[in-house]
C-alpha cells in the first residue's frame, strides 16, 4: 500500500511539474465553452459556431385559463370514476398535447384545443369546439372512453405514437 501511495504521489508531482494539469484544464474549459459559452471571455472562437436560439412557437393566443380548464377536466374525469392514477394520466396527456390551451391550433400536427382534436383523424369538429373548453373536454373524455377505455391506456398509446 505504501508503494502505491508513493507511486501516485510521484505521478502527481510529475504532472504538476510538466504543467499537464494546465493543458487538461484548458481543454476542459474549451469543451465547456463550446457547449455552454458563459465564462469564456468576451469574444471567443465559439461564438461564431454557436447556433441561433430555436424559435418558440405559440400556437394559441395564450392560456390564461389553464387552471380553469384543468379544473373542468378534473370534474369530468371524476364523474367517470377517473381519479388518482387515471386523473394523473389524463393530466399528463393533455398537458403534453396542449398545455391546457383551449385556443391551440398546432400547425405541425393539425390538433385543436385542449384534447387535441384533429379533423383529419377525428372527422367533423363538434359544434362550439373552437371556443369552448368544456366542449373540448367533453369530446376528449368521450373519445378516450370510446377508443381507449381509460386515460392511462390513452396516455400509454400517446407516449408510443404521439396520437391517441
N, C-alpha and C positions, 0 to 999 in steps of 0.2 A: 504494500500500500504506500509505503514511504517512497519507493522508486517511482510509482505512478504520479504521486504528488510533485516530486522533483521534476519529472519529465514535463508535466503540464505547466509548471512554473517556468521552466526553460523555454517552452514554446511561447508562452505569453510574453516573456521578455524579448524574445526574438521578433515576434510580431510587432511589439511596441517600438523596438529599435529600427525595424525596417519600414515603419510607417504604413504597414499593410492595413492597419485599422482605419487610417485616414482614407485610404483608397476604397476600402469596403464601405465606410460611412458615406463617402461621396457618391458611390454607386447606388446605395440605398436612397440617398437624397434625390438623385436624378430620377429614379423609378417613382418615388412618391410625387415628385413634381410632374412627371408625365401623366400620372393618374389623377391627381387632385389639384395641383397647381399652387395652393396657398403656401406662403413662406418661401417661395422660390426667387425672391427678388422682384424688381420692377418689371423688366422685360427679359424673358428667357427664350431660349430656342423652342421651348414647349408651347408658348403662346400661339405661334403660327400653326402648330399641328393640332391644337385642341379644337374639337368640333364645336359647332354652334349649339346653343341650348335647344332642345327639341321644342316644337310648337306645343302649346297647350290647347286642347280642344274644349270648348264649352258648347255642348250640344243643345242645351236648353237655355232658357232665359234666366237661369239662376234658380236656386232651390231653397227659398226661404221657408218653404212648408215641409221640409224633410221630416221633422219630428211629428207634425200633424199627420202626414201621410203614413209614417211608420205606426203611429198610434191607431189609425183606421185599420191598417192591415193586421195589427195585433188583435184587435177586437174581432175582425172577421175570421182570423185563424182560430181564436178561442171558441167561436161559435161552432166551428167544425171539429173541435177537440184537438186542435193542433197547438199544443202548448209545450213548454220546456224545450226538448230537443228538436221537435218539429218546428217550433217557432224559430229557434236558432238557425235551422237550415233555411227557412223562408227568408229570414233577415239576411243571411249570407248571400242567398241567391239574388234577391232584389237589390241589395247593396252593390253587388258586383255588376249587375245589369244596368242599373240606372242611378245609383246613389239616392234613391227615393225621389228622383226628379220627375214630376208628372209632365213637365214640358219637354222632356228629352225626345230628340229625333237623332238617332245615331246615323250619320251619313255613311259609315262604313258597312254596317250590318242591316240598316233599314228598320231597326227596332224603334218602337214608340213607347213613351211613358214608363211608369214605374215597373210594370210587369213585362216589358219588352215585347209588346205585340208587334208582329211582323206580318204585314199584309201578304207578302209573298208566300209565307208558310201557313198563316192562320186564316186567310180569306178576308172577307169584308170587315172593316172596322166597325165595332159596335157604336150605336148612336151615342153621342156625347163623350166618346172616349178621349178625344184630344184635350178637352178642357177639364175633365172631371177625374180627380184622383180616386174617388170612390168607385166610379165605373171601371177604371183601370184595375183597381184592386179586386173588385168582384170578378171581372173577367179572368184575371190571373189566378185567383183561388179556384174558380171553376175549371180552368184549363189544367191546373195541377191535379185536381181531383180526378178529372176525366182521363188525362193522359198518363199520369204517373202514380196516382193514388195518394201520395203524401209529399210534403215539401222535401223531406230528406232523400227520397228517390229522385225527385226532380233536381235537387242540388247535386247529387252524385252524377246524374246524367249530364248536367251542365258542366261540371268540372271536367268531364271527359270530352265533351263535344262543343262546348260554348253555345249550345242551344238547349232548349228544353220543351 
